[in-house]
Amino acid sequence: MEISGLPLELWRLILAYLPLPDLGRCCVVCRAWYELIISLDNTRWRQLCLGCSECKHPNWPNQPDVEPHSWREAFKQHHLTSKIWTRNAQDLESSNCLYLFRRKKDRKTIFVGPTSEHVNLRSALAVANVYDKIIISPGVYEEQNEVTLKVPVEIIGHGKLGDVALLISFDQHCPTARLCNLVLMPAWFTPVVYKTLSGHVQFDNCNVENGQLQIHAPGTCQVKFCTFSQSSINFHNVALSIIENCEFIGSESTSVTVEGPGLTDRNWACKHLAVAAKSNSVLNVPGQALSNACSSENYCQHSSSTFRTFELNENVTDTRQASASIQNFHISCERDGQCNGEGFITKRNPCKGEVITLETDYSDSEMSTCSENEDDEQSVYKLSYQSHGLSRLLARTNPFRSQKKGTDLLQMDLELKTLQKELQKDKDAQILASTLQGCLIRKCLFRDGKGGVFVCSQGQARLECNIFRNLSYAVRCIQNAKIIMIKNEISQCKASGIFLRLAAGGLIADNNIHSNSEAGIDIRKGANPLILCNQIHSGHRSGIVVLGNGKGIIRSNRIYGNKEAGIYILYNGNPVVCGNHIYQGLAAGVAVNENGRGQILGNKGCGVWVMSSSLPHIANNQISRNNIYGVAVFCRKDDANDYLNNQRGNENFNDEGEIINWENDFDSDEERYTSHKPITVALIEFNNINHNGAAGLYIKSSETLNIIANAVHANHDNGIAVYQSSQFTHITNNSITCNSVGGVLVEAGCKVELRGNGIYDNSSHGVTSKGEGTVLENDILGNHGCGLQLLENADMKVTKNRIQSLHDYGIAILDQAKGAVQENQIFQGKVGKTILEKTENPERCTVQSNEILACSKNSCRSGIAWKLDNPPARPLVDGSSRATSMVQTRQRVASMTTRIAARVEGGCHDNGSIFCSIL
């Protein structure tokens, strides 16, 4: 009959009564009939899919309210998957093949029930032949001894799921079997519900309660649409098995354990499982469909332009320096009118309730050579310096010209790479992403229990699009095991979300890891994973912790809103950290402590805190919009009394006993001091440090420190503050501009060398020093206080600098200051003040051979004078090409990071971390 003979709506009404076999026959009549049958996707195909007793909603259990892309395709995939258990016949010998096909064609259906021929399952199995179907009537069936499956059979419960319950322990001795629509509970004599040592078993739409499934190589299994209540699955040396669309609830131990390497001796089902796994791989799904398929119903999506919110439910004890910095932060905000009197703004997160977030609106208006309120008479005294060596780097910190705020800033530069781009660039990551061995766990929900997935002893597992929620931990991977995790959500764990140690590795990519009580990812004891393109946020402690000789590459992640460090490196942790966006945390973006090492390259938005004499290399980062410091360098041995007294009892990262004490997790006491090729100087270079709530760089250390070619701009305290430096701190070729207090502050007793810097337009003095050292060949111009101020017992040699202050003295020497001030060029400002020498011991201070440059208004307006040349404006360094080449070079030699090492002074370890006390 022609399709055009009836209206389309009437055809759909008629065809809605056809069973599945008849729909299939209609599809092959002609193309018009095929398209008509396909058009029934939201009607008849949906009805068939949801009405099938062998399956559930295609997006159960994570998104049961989200319809699939195609109901027909979902039903087709389930139908094909449910037949995998019968495909072993083609792999058997020809003689057996004929026998099996004959028996399959004459397949019997055996009924079990009170009114049936067989009243129990054991008697039905005694008469069953290969591929017979056993249908069990509603009721509870119990066997007092283990039931052995000797021939391939299919056991199906009649009625709704829950009507048929089996208190039986199965032992499979046949090549294949299938169980469907059953409630499985252990018998009284064993916790094991089902065990197979060689064959393949398939579970569809079953409930497993208080029991275990045990799969031993070369056995395999496929589990779909099942619920495990206080139950678990244990895999031993399994080459490949699949768990899909399952729910694990209330486990008292680990829900899924994968132990041992996959044996080369594989059963017949492996190749069929591999085809099924790859056909539905998360990497084969288009981007938008993938986003819809893998997001959970309570997945709080936050675009990059939205401020991240996080709870504050604990008191923070600030140090004296932190308190002072916060005070200065609020004072400077009120003075400059940049925060409207509100540093913290209360908001409500739809997922979490009442929260607070830091929303600081810093102004870059000071970057211009004259402010909007500055009159023409004053502006003629200004010197132009915008074209210095780091001007390109500095220009990227002025986003407010386009009226952008918040995390929109992070989109302007150092864009995060997508997973697809990372895989295209990194061949090793491609290989990891395509690995399919061990156990594949896909679209499952793990909740309200102790552990999610445990992989050990060279085992391998692949996790895609799962949700782990309200567990003690989500994933543990140890003892040379490998795990591939793509597009999972891990939240509300009582300990760390993902825990790797003992040389574990693998790929952790494109996951949403948030709201965990401990670290989102914990790496230690030689573990070496590749961590790409994850969102790690809203943690109650750190985002990622690397310690105990842990390694890894941490790249292209978005790490934000954590209460402690975004990335915490300590106890010989030695990762490569590059290309991440780390922002809006309550503490440091990257913290290095307790002999931590590593290379920190090319990250954006993170504050870096270095403690305990760790000596990292911090290069090419964009460090902005942090609550307190941009980069802070501390030394524990000097600060123990100040910082640690209030921190007892806050050293353990796990109150559940998972991690009693970090120190206890080492093989030996010597391991924490192991280093390969120690270096002696920490290096901070080519970073863009701007718009932080306190000082851009805060130094309190007894180690030599090199600060080279950084742009330190618009921070809400001093640009660089040196509070303690018994060894020389070398500040060379930096641009220090527009900070809300001074450019550089050097406290008493500190040793500093300032060379080749450009210190411009800071709201107070350009350089204030109470310590000792040299100030050589710097440009100190346009600051609102003195250009250079020597106070108290300062002992500085000030030579060959170009200095100007518009409103105050170019150089002021006060109190008991001493040293030498000579061969400097001092440009007069509006008030005409040049050098103020008012010391108690003038004979100990040499002031000579300084050149005073004055300018009339006419000459200034004509552009004849007041031009910085020979040399041009400092710093004299290429801030673009060299910085870029450094990132590329270091990414190519990521395997050589063991050269970054450190030492720690004695006595530091016993007092625990000072991290929490510096929030």
C-alpha positions in Angstrom: 0.0 0.0 0.0 1.3 3.5 -0.8 2.2 5.7 2.1 0.4 8.6 0.5 -2.9 6.7 0.8 -3.4 7.8 4.4 -2.4 10.9 6.4 0.9 10.6 8.2 -0.7 11.0 11.6 -3.1 8.1 10.9 -0.2 5.9 9.8 1.6 6.6 13.1 -1.5 5.7 15.1 -1.9 2.4 13.2 1.8 1.5 13.5 1.8 2.2 17.2 0.1 -1.2 17.7 2.8 -3.2 15.8 5.2 -5.4 17.8 8.9 -5.2 17.2 9.2 -8.0 14.6 6.5 -6.4 12.5 8.2 -3.0 12.7 11.4 -4.6 11.4 9.5 -6.2 8.4 7.9 -2.8 7.6 11.4 -1.2 7.5 12.5 -3.4 4.6 9.5 -2.8 2.3 10.8 0.3 0.6 12.5 3.6 1.4 9.2 5.4 2.1 8.2 2.7 4.6 11.6 2.9 6.2 11.4 6.6 6.7 7.9 6.2 8.1 9.1 3.7 10.7 12.0 5.9 11.7 9.6 8.8 12.2 8.0 6.9 15.1 11.1 7.7 17.4 9.2 9.7 20.0 6.1 7.5 20.0 6.3 3.8 19.3 10.1 3.4 19.7 10.0 5.3 23.0 7.1 3.1 24.2 9.0 -0.1 23.3 12.2 1.1 25.0 10.6 2.1 28.3 8.2 -0.9 28.3 11.0 -3.4 28.0 11.5 -5.3 31.3 15.1 -6.0 30.5 16.3 -2.4 30.5 15.7 1.0 32.0 15.8 4.6 30.6 18.8 4.9 28.4 20.2 7.7 30.6 19.5 6.0 33.9 20.8 6.5 36.6 22.5 9.8 36.1 20.0 11.6 33.9 16.7 9.7 33.8 14.8 12.9 32.9 16.9 13.6 29.8 15.7 11.9 26.6 18.3 10.2 24.4 19.2 11.5 21.0 17.2 8.7 19.4 14.9 6.2 21.2 15.2 3.8 18.3 18.9 3.9 18.4 19.0 3.4 22.1 16.6 0.4 21.9 18.7 -1.0 19.1 21.9 -0.7 21.1 20.4 -2.5 24.1 19.0 -5.2 21.9 22.4 -5.9 20.3 24.2 -5.7 23.6 21.8 -8.2 25.2 22.7 -10.8 22.5 26.5 -10.7 23.1 26.3 -13.6 25.5 25.1 -15.9 22.6 27.9 -15.0 20.2 30.3 -17.7 21.4 28.8 -20.3 19.1 30.6 -19.0 16.0 34.0 -19.4 17.8 33.5 -23.1 18.6 34.7 -26.0 16.5 32.6 -27.0 13.5 31.3 -30.2 15.0 30.1 -28.5 18.2 29.0 -25.5 16.1 26.4 -27.7 14.2 25.2 -29.1 17.5 24.9 -25.8 19.2 23.0 -24.2 16.3 20.6 -27.1 16.2 19.9 -26.8 19.9 19.7 -23.0 19.6 17.0 -23.3 16.9 15.0 -25.7 19.1 15.6 -23.6 22.2 13.2 -24.5 25.1 11.6 -22.2 27.7 11.5 -23.7 31.2 9.3 -22.3 33.8 10.0 -22.3 37.5 7.5 -21.5 40.2 5.1 -22.9 42.8 2.6 -24.0 40.1 5.1 -24.9 37.4 6.8 -28.2 36.6 9.9 -27.1 38.5 9.5 -25.5 41.9 13.1 -24.5 42.3 15.9 -23.4 40.0 18.2 -26.3 40.7 15.7 -28.8 39.2 15.2 -26.6 36.1 19.0 -26.4 35.5 19.2 -30.2 35.7 17.1 -30.6 32.6 18.3 -27.5 30.7 20.3 -27.7 27.5 22.5 -25.0 25.9 20.8 -21.6 25.4 17.5 -22.7 27.1 15.6 -19.9 28.7 14.5 -20.3 32.3 11.7 -18.0 33.4 11.1 -17.7 37.2 7.7 -16.7 38.6 7.5 -14.1 41.3 8.7 -15.2 44.7 11.8 -15.8 46.8 13.9 -18.8 46.0 16.8 -20.1 48.2 19.3 -22.8 47.8 21.3 -24.3 50.7 24.3 -25.2 48.5 26.2 -23.6 45.7 24.5 -23.8 42.3 26.7 -24.7 39.4 26.0 -23.6 35.8 27.3 -26.3 33.5 25.6 -25.3 30.2 24.9 -21.8 28.7 21.5 -20.7 29.9 19.4 -17.5 30.3 17.7 -17.0 33.7 14.9 -14.3 33.6 12.6 -13.1 36.3 9.0 -12.7 35.4 7.1 -9.5 36.2 8.6 -6.3 37.5 12.1 -6.0 38.9 11.9 -7.0 42.5 9.2 -9.6 42.1 11.8 -12.4 41.8 14.5 -12.8 44.5 17.2 -15.4 44.5 19.2 -16.2 47.7 21.7 -18.4 45.8 25.4 -18.5 45.2 26.2 -19.3 41.5 29.4 -20.9 40.3 29.7 -20.7 36.5 31.5 -23.5 34.7 30.1 -22.9 31.2 31.3 -20.6 28.4 28.4 -18.1 28.8 25.3 -17.2 30.7 22.8 -14.4 31.2 20.8 -13.2 34.2 18.0 -10.6 33.8 15.3 -8.9 35.9 16.4 -10.6 39.2 17.1 -9.6 42.7 20.3 -11.4 43.7 21.2 -11.9 47.4 23.9 -14.1 48.9 23.1 -17.5 50.5 23.7 -17.9 54.2 27.1 -19.6 53.8 28.9 -17.1 51.6 28.9 -13.4 50.6 29.6 -14.3 47.0 26.5 -14.1 44.8 28.1 -15.1 41.5 31.5 -16.4 40.5 33.1 -17.2 37.1 36.6 -18.4 36.5 36.7 -18.6 32.7 33.3 -18.0 31.1 31.4 -14.8 30.2 28.4 -13.7 32.2 25.9 -10.9 31.4 23.7 -9.1 33.9 20.8 -7.0 32.7 18.4 -5.0 34.9 19.2 -6.8 38.2 19.5 -5.8 41.8 22.4 -7.1 43.8 22.0 -6.7 47.6 24.7 -7.3 50.2 26.7 -9.5 48.0 29.7 -9.8 45.7 30.3 -10.7 42.1 33.8 -12.2 41.5 35.2 -12.3 37.9 38.5 -14.2 37.5 40.6 -14.3 34.3 40.0 -15.4 31.7 36.4 -14.8 32.6 34.6 -11.7 31.6 31.3 -9.9 32.4 29.0 -7.3 31.1 26.7 -5.5 33.6 24.0 -3.0 32.5 21.1 -1.3 34.2 21.9 -2.9 37.6 21.7 -1.6 41.1 24.3 -2.7 43.7 23.1 -2.0 47.2 25.9 -2.5 49.8 27.5 -4.8 47.2 30.6 -4.9 45.1 32.3 -6.4 42.0 35.8 -7.8 42.1 37.9 -8.3 39.0 41.1 -10.4 39.1 43.5 -10.2 36.2 40.6 -9.6 33.8 41.4 -8.6 30.3 38.2 -6.7 29.5 34.8 -6.3 31.1 32.1 -3.6 30.9 29.9 -2.0 33.5 27.3 0.5 32.1 24.4 2.5 33.5 24.6 1.0 36.9 24.1 2.4 40.4 26.2 1.6 43.4 24.7 2.6 46.8 25.9 2.4 50.4 29.0 0.3 49.9 30.9 -0.5 53.1 34.1 -1.0 51.2 35.0 -0.4 47.5 32.2 -0.8 45.0 34.5 -2.0 42.1 37.9 -3.5 42.6 40.2 -4.2 39.6 43.3 -6.2 40.7 46.2 -7.5 38.6 47.2 -7.1 35.0 45.0 -8.5 32.3 46.1 -11.9 31.2 46.9 -12.7 27.6 44.7 -15.8 27.8 41.4 -14.3 26.8 38.0 -15.9 26.4 35.8 -15.7 23.4 33.9 -12.6 24.6 36.8 -10.1 24.7 36.7 -9.2 21.0 32.9 -8.6 21.1 33.1 -6.5 24.2 35.9 -4.4 22.6 33.7 -3.7 19.6 30.8 -2.7 21.9 33.0 -0.5 24.1 34.6 1.4 21.2 31.4 1.9 19.3 30.0 3.9 22.3 33.2 5.5 23.4 33.0 9.0 24.9 35.7 10.1 22.5 33.5 9.2 19.5 30.6 11.5 20.5 30.4 15.0 19.0 31.2 17.8 21.4 27.7 19.2 22.1 26.1 15.8 22.4 29.0 14.7 24.6 28.3 17.7 26.9 24.7 16.7 27.2 25.3 13.0 27.6 27.9 13.3 30.4 26.5 16.1 32.5 24.7 15.1 35.7 21.3 16.5 36.7 22.9 18.4 39.6 26.0 19.4 37.8 26.4 23.1 38.5 27.6 24.5 35.2 29.5 27.8 35.6 30.6 29.6 32.5 34.0 31.3 32.5 32.4 34.7 33.0 30.6 33.8 36.2 32.2 34.3 39.6 32.8 31.1 41.4 31.1 30.8 44.8 32.2 28.8 47.8 31.2 28.2 51.4 33.1 29.5 54.4 32.2 27.5 57.4 35.4 27.7 59.4 37.4 30.4 61.1 40.6 31.5 59.7 43.5 32.7 61.9 45.5 35.2 59.9 49.1 35.9 60.5 50.3 39.4 61.4 51.5 40.0 57.9 48.4 38.7 56.3 46.2 40.8 58.6 48.3 43.8 57.8 48.0 43.1 54.1 44.3 42.7 54.3 44.0 46.0 56.2 46.1 47.7 53.6 43.9 46.1 51.0 40.7 47.5 52.4 42.4 50.9 53.1 43.7 51.2 49.6 40.3 50.1 48.2 38.5 52.8 50.2 41.2 55.4 49.4 41.0 54.7 45.7 37.3 54.2 45.6 37.8 51.0 43.6 35.7 48.5 45.6 32.8 50.7 46.6 33.4 49.7 50.2 32.6 46.1 49.6 35.4 43.6 49.4 33.2 40.5 49.9 29.8 40.2 48.4 27.3 37.6 49.6 25.6 35.5 46.9 23.6 32.3 46.8 24.7 29.2 45.0 21.8 27.1 43.7 23.8 24.0 44.7 25.2 25.0 48.0 23.1 27.7 49.7 24.5 30.8 51.3 28.1 31.5 50.3 30.5 34.4 49.9 32.9 35.2 47.1 35.6 37.8 46.6 34.7 40.3 43.9 37.4 42.9 43.8 37.2 45.5 41.0 40.7 46.8 40.5 41.3 49.8 38.3 44.0 50.1 35.8 43.5 53.8 35.2 46.8 54.5 36.7 48.6 53.0 33.7 48.2 56.2 31.7 50.9 58.7 31.9 48.5 61.2 33.5 45.2 60.4 35.3 41.9 61.9 34.4 42.0 64.4 37.3 45.5 65.5 36.6 45.8 69.1 35.2 47.8 70.1 32.2 50.3 71.9 34.3 51.3 68.8 36.2 51.3 66.5 33.2 54.1 68.5 31.5 56.5 67.1 34.0 55.7 63.5 33.2 58.2 61.3 31.5 57.1 58.8 28.9 58.1 55.2 29.6 55.4 53.1 28.1 57.7 51.5 25.5 59.9 49.6 27.9 60.9 46.0 27.5 57.9 44.5 29.3 55.3 46.8 27.9 53.7 44.0 25.8 53.4 41.8 28.9 52.0 44.7 30.9 49.4 45.7 28.2 47.7 42.3 28.7 46.8 43.3 32.3 44.6 46.2 31.3 41.3 44.5 30.4 39.1 47.2 31.9 39.6 49.3 28.7 36.9 46.9 27.4 34.9 47.0 30.7 35.5 43.3 31.4 35.4 42.0 35.0 35.8 38.8 37.0 36.9 35.6 35.3 36.4 37.2 31.9 39.9 38.3 32.4 41.1 34.7 32.1 39.8 34.5 28.5 42.1 37.3 27.3 45.3 35.4 27.2 46.7 31.9 27.8 43.5 30.2 26.6 42.9 26.8 27.9 43.2 24.0 25.4 40.3 21.6 24.9 40.9 17.9 25.3 40.7 17.4 21.6 43.5 19.9 21.0 45.6 18.4 23.8 45.2 14.9 22.3 46.1 16.2 18.8 49.3 17.8 20.2 50.4 15.0 22.6 50.8 11.6 21.0 51.4 9.9 24.4 48.0 11.3 25.6 46.4 10.0 22.5 47.7 6.5 23.3 46.4 6.7 26.8 43.0 8.0 25.8 42.6 5.1 23.4 43.6 2.5 25.9 40.9 -0.2 26.5 42.0 -2.8 28.9 40.8 -4.2 32.2 37.4 -2.9 33.3 35.4 -0.2 31.4 32.9 1.6 33.7 30.6 4.0 31.9 27.6 6.2 32.9 27.4 4.8 36.4 26.4 6.4 39.7 28.4 5.8 42.9 26.9 7.4 46.0 26.6 7.3 49.7 29.2 4.8 50.5 32.9 4.3 51.3 34.7 3.8 48.1 34.0 4.0 44.4 36.7 2.3 42.2 39.9 0.7 43.5 42.6 -0.3 40.9 45.8 -2.0 42.2 48.6 -4.4 41.4 49.1 -3.4 37.7 45.3 -3.4 37.1 43.8 -1.2 34.5 40.4 0.5 34.4 38.7 3.1 32.2 36.0 5.4 33.6 33.8 7.5 31.4 30.9 9.8 32.2 30.3 8.5 35.8 29.2 10.4 38.9 30.9 9.8 42.3 29.0 11.6 45.1 29.1 11.5 48.9 31.7 8.8 49.3 34.8 8.5 51.4 36.8 8.5 48.2 35.9 8.2 44.6 38.9 6.5 43.0 42.1 4.9 44.4 44.9 3.8 42.0 48.1 2.2 43.5 50.9 -0.3 42.8 51.7 0.4 39.2 48.1 0.4 38.2 46.8 2.6 35.4 43.5 4.4 35.2 41.9 6.4 32.4 39.2 8.9 33.6 37.3 11.0 31.1 34.3 13.2 31.7 33.4 12.1 35.2 32.0 14.1 38.1 33.5 13.7 41.5 32.0 15.6 44.4 31.4 15.6 48.2 34.0 13.0 49.1 35.0 12.9 52.7 38.7 12.4 51.7 40.4 13.0 48.4 38.4 12.5 45.3 41.1 10.7 43.2 44.1 9.1 45.0 47.2 7.8 43.2 50.4 6.4 44.7 53.0 3.7 44.4 53.9 4.4 40.7 50.3 4.5 39.6 49.6 6.4 36.3 47.2 7.1 33.6 45.1 9.9 32.2 42.7 12.1 34.1 41.0 14.3 31.6 37.9 16.6 31.3 36.4 15.7 34.7 34.4 17.9 37.0 36.0 17.5 40.5 34.5 19.7 43.1 33.3 20.2 46.7 35.5 17.5 48.2 36.6 17.6 51.9 40.3 16.9 51.0 42.2 17.4 47.8 40.5 16.9 44.5 43.5 14.8 43.3 46.1 13.4 45.6 49.4 12.2 44.0 52.2 10.6 45.9 55.0 8.0 46.2 56.1 7.9 42.5 52.6 8.2 41.0 52.9 9.9 37.6 49.5 10.7 35.9 48.7 13.0 33.1 46.1 15.5 34.3 44.4 17.4 31.4 41.5 19.8 31.0 39.7 19.2 34.3 37.6 21.6 36.3 38.8 21.3 39.9 36.9 23.7 42.2 35.0 24.5 45.4 37.2 22.1 47.4 37.3 22.4 51.2 41.1 22.1 51.0 43.5 22.0 48.0 42.6 21.3 44.4 45.6 19.0 43.6 48.2 17.8 46.2 51.6 16.3 45.0 53.9 14.9 47.7 56.2 12.1 48.6 58.1 11.9 45.3 54.8 12.2 43.4 55.2 13.4 39.8 52.8 14.1 37.0 52.0 16.6 34.3 49.2 19.0 35.3 48.1 20.9 32.1 45.2 23.0 30.8 43.1 22.6 33.9 40.7 25.2 35.4 41.3 25.2 39.1 39.3 27.7 41.1 37.4 28.5 44.3 39.3 26.1 46.6 39.8 27.0 50.2 43.4 26.1 50.2 46.0 26.0 47.5 44.9 25.3 44.0 48.0 23.1 43.6 50.0 22.1 46.7 53.5 20.6 46.2 55.5 19.3 49.2 57.8 16.5 50.5 59.7 16.1 47.2 56.6 16.3 45.1 57.9 17.1 41.6 55.2 17.8 39.0 55.2 19.8 35.8 52.5 22.5 36.1 51.7 24.4 32.9 48.9 26.1 31.0 46.4 26.0 33.8 43.9 28.7 35.0 44.1 28.9 38.8 42.0 31.6 40.4 39.5 32.7 43.0 40.8 30.5 45.8 41.0 31.5 49.4 44.7 30.9 49.5 47.6 30.4 47.1 47.1 29.2 43.5 50.3 27.1 43.8 51.9 26.5 47.2 55.4 24.8 47.5 56.4 23.6 50.9 58.4 21.0 52.8 61.1 20.4 50.2 58.6 20.5 47.4 60.0 20.9 43.9 58.6 21.1 40.4 58.4 23.4 37.3 55.6 25.9 37.3 55.2 27.3 33.8 52.7 29.2 31.9 49.7 29.2 34.3 47.1 31.9 34.6 45.3 33.5 37.6 47.2 31.7 40.3 49.0 33.0 43.4 52.2 31.1 44.1 53.3 30.5 47.7 56.7 29.0 48.3 57.6 27.8 51.8 60.2 25.8 53.8 63.1 26.8 51.6 61.7 25.0 48.6 63.5 26.2 45.4 61.2 25.9 42.4 61.4 27.6 39.0 58.3 29.8 38.6 58.1 31.1 35.0 55.7 32.5 32.5 52.6 32.6 34.8 49.7 35.1 34.8 49.2 35.6 38.6 46.2 37.8 39.2 43.2 38.6 41.3 44.2 36.6 44.4 42.8 37.5 47.8 46.2 38.3 49.3 49.6 37.9 47.7 50.5 37.1 44.1 53.7 35.3 44.9 54.8 34.7 48.5 58.1 33.2 49.6 58.4 32.1 53.2 61.1 30.3 55.2 59.7 28.0 57.9 62.6 28.0 60.3 62.3 31.7 60.8 58.5 31.8 61.0 57.7 28.8 63.2 56.9 30.8 66.3 54.8 33.3 64.4 52.7 30.9 62.3 52.5 27.5 63.9 51.3 28.1 67.4 47.6 28.1 66.4 47.9 25.3 63.9 48.1 22.2 66.0 45.6 19.6 65.1 45.2 20.9 61.5 47.8 18.8 59.9 45.9 15.7 58.7 44.1 15.8 55.4 41.7 13.0 56.3 39.7 12.6 59.4 38.4 9.2 58.3 41.7 7.5 58.8 42.6 7.2 55.1 45.6 9.4 55.6 46.5 9.6 59.2 49.7 11.6 58.6 51.5 12.4 55.5 54.9 11.6 57.0 53.7 8.0 57.7 53.2 7.3 54.0 57.0 7.3 53.1 59.1 4.2 52.7 61.8 5.7 54.9 62.8 8.8 56.6 65.5 9.4 54.0 62.9 9.4 51.1 61.6 12.9 52.0 65.1 14.3 51.5 65.9 12.5 48.3 66.8 14.9 45.5 68.6 14.3 42.2 70.6 17.4 41.4 70.0 20.2 43.9 70.0 23.8 42.9 70.7 26.7 45.3 68.6 29.6 44.0 64.9 29.9 43.6 63.9 31.7 40.4 60.8 33.8 39.6 60.9 35.1 36.1 58.7 36.4 33.3 55.5 36.3 35.3 52.7 38.8 35.0 51.6 39.5 38.6 48.7 41.9 38.8 45.5 42.9 40.6 46.2 40.9 43.8 44.7 41.9 47.1 48.0 42.5 48.9 51.6 42.6 47.7 52.4 41.3 44.3 55.6 39.6 45.7 55.9 39.0 49.4 59.4 37.8 50.5 60.3 36.4 53.9 63.1 34.0 53.5 66.7 33.2 54.4 67.5 31.8 50.9 68.9 33.6 47.9 66.1 34.5 45.5 66.2 35.8 41.9 63.3 37.9 40.7 63.8 38.6 37.0 61.8 40.2 34.2 58.3 40.1 35.9 55.5 42.6 35.4 54.2 43.6 38.8 51.2 45.8 38.3 48.2 47.2 40.1 48.4 45.1 43.3 46.7 46.4 46.4 49.8 46.8 48.5 53.5 47.2 47.6 54.5 45.7 44.3 57.4 43.8 45.9 57.7 43.6 49.7 60.9 42.1 51.2 60.3 41.5 55.0 63.2 39.1 55.5 66.1 38.3 53.4 69.4 37.4 55.1 70.8 36.3 51.8 70.6 38.6 48.8 67.3 38.9 46.9 68.1 40.0 43.4 65.4 42.1 41.8 66.4 42.6 38.2 64.8 43.9 35.0 61.2 44.0 36.4 58.4 46.4 35.6 56.8 47.5 38.9 53.9 49.8 38.2 50.6 51.3 39.5 50.6 49.5 42.8 48.3 50.9 45.5 51.1 51.5 48.0 54.8 51.6 47.0 56.8 50.0 44.3 59.4 48.1 46.4 59.6 47.9 50.2 62.8 46.6 51.9 62.5 46.1 55.7 65.4 46.3 58.2 68.0 43.5 58.1 67.2 42.6 54.5 69.7 42.3 51.7 68.5 43.4 48.3 70.0 44.2 44.9 67.8 46.3 42.6 69.1 46.5 39.1 67.6 47.5 35.7 64.0 47.9 36.9 61.3 50.2 35.8 59.4 51.5 38.9 56.6 53.7 37.7 53.3 55.4 38.9 53.0 53.7 42.3 50.7 55.4 44.8 53.3 55.9 47.5 57.1 55.9 47.3 58.9 54.2 44.4 61.5 52.4 46.6 61.6 52.4 50.4 64.5 50.7 52.1 65.5 50.1 55.7 68.0 47.3 54.7 71.2 47.1 52.8 72.3 46.5 49.3 72.5 48.3 46.0 70.1 50.2 43.7 71.8 50.3 40.3 70.6 51.6 36.9 66.9 51.7 37.7 64.2 54.1 36.3 62.1 55.3 39.3 59.6 57.7 37.9 56.1 59.1 38.4 55.5 57.7 41.9 53.2 59.7 44.2 55.7 59.7 47.1 59.4 60.0 47.0 61.3 58.3 44.2 63.7 56.6 46.7 63.5 56.7 50.5 66.2 55.4 52.8 65.0 55.1 56.4 66.3 53.9 59.9 69.6 52.0 59.5 69.5 51.6 55.8 72.9 51.0 54.1 72.4 51.3 50.4 74.6 52.1 47.4 72.4 54.1 45.0 74.1 54.6 41.6 73.3 55.5 38.0 69.5 55.6 38.5 67.0 57.9 36.8 64.7 59.2 39.4 61.7 61.6 39.5 58.9 62.4 41.9 56.1 64.8 40.8 55.0 65.7 44.4 57.9 64.9 46.7 61.7 64.5 46.8 63.4 62.4 44.3 65.7 60.9 47.0 65.1 61.2 50.7 67.8 60.1 53.2 66.5 60.0 56.8 67.1 58.7 60.3 70.4 56.8 60.6 70.6 55.9 56.9 74.0 55.6 55.4 75.6 54.6 52.1 76.4 56.3 48.8 74.1 58.2 46.5 76.1 59.1 43.4 76.0 59.4 39.6 72.2 59.5 39.5 70.0 61.6 37.2 67.2 63.3 39.1 64.4 64.9 37.2 62.6 67.7 39.0 58.9 67.4 39.4 56.3 70.0 39.8 57.4 71.1 43.3 61.1 71.1 42.3 62.3 68.8 45.2 65.3 66.7 44.4 67.4 65.3 47.3 66.6 65.5 51.0 69.5 64.6 53.2 68.4 64.6 56.9 70.4 62.0 58.7 71.9 61.8 62.1 75.3 60.8 60.7 75.8 62.7 57.5 79.5 61.8 57.4 78.5 58.2 56.9 76.4 59.0 53.8 78.1 60.1 50.6 76.0 62.2 48.2 77.9 63.3 45.1 78.1 63.5 41.3 74.3 63.5 40.9 72.8 65.3 37.9 69.8 67.5 38.5 67.6 68.0 35.4 65.1 70.9 35.4 62.7 71.7 32.7 60.6 74.8 31.9 57.0 74.4 30.8 57.8 75.7 27.4 60.6 73.2 26.8 58.5 70.4 28.2 55.6 71.2 25.9 57.9 71.4 22.9 59.1 67.9 23.6 62.8 68.9 23.6 63.5 67.5 27.1 62.2 64.9 29.5 62.8 62.0 27.2 64.2 58.7 28.4 66.9 57.7 25.9 70.4 56.2 26.0 69.2 53.9 27.3 65.4 53.9 26.7 62.9 53.2 29.4 63.8 50.3 31.6 63.5 47.3 31.9 65.6 46.6 28.9 64.4 43.1 28.2 62.3 41.4 25.6 59.1 40.4 27.4 57.4 38.6 24.6 59.5 36.4 22.4 61.8 35.2 25.2 59.0 34.4 27.5 57.2 32.5 24.8 60.3 30.5 23.8 60.9 29.6 27.4 57.5 28.0 27.8 57.9 26.0 24.6 61.4 24.9 25.5 60.4 23.8 29.0 57.4 21.9 27.8 59.7 20.0 25.4 62.0 18.9 28.3 59.3 18.1 30.8 60.9 14.8 31.4 64.0 16.6 32.9 62.2 18.1 35.8 64.2 16.0 38.3 66.8 18.7 38.0 64.6 21.0 40.1 65.4 20.1 43.7 65.5 21.7 47.1 66.7 21.2 50.7 64.9 21.9 54.0 66.5 23.1 57.2 66.4 20.8 60.1 63.5 20.9 62.5 60.9 22.0 59.9 59.1 18.8 59.4 58.1 18.2 63.0 55.9 21.3 63.1 53.7 20.5 60.2 52.6 22.8 57.4 52.2 26.5 57.9 49.8 26.6 55.0 46.5 27.0 56.8 47.9 29.7 59.0 48.7 32.0 56.0 45.2 32.0 54.4 
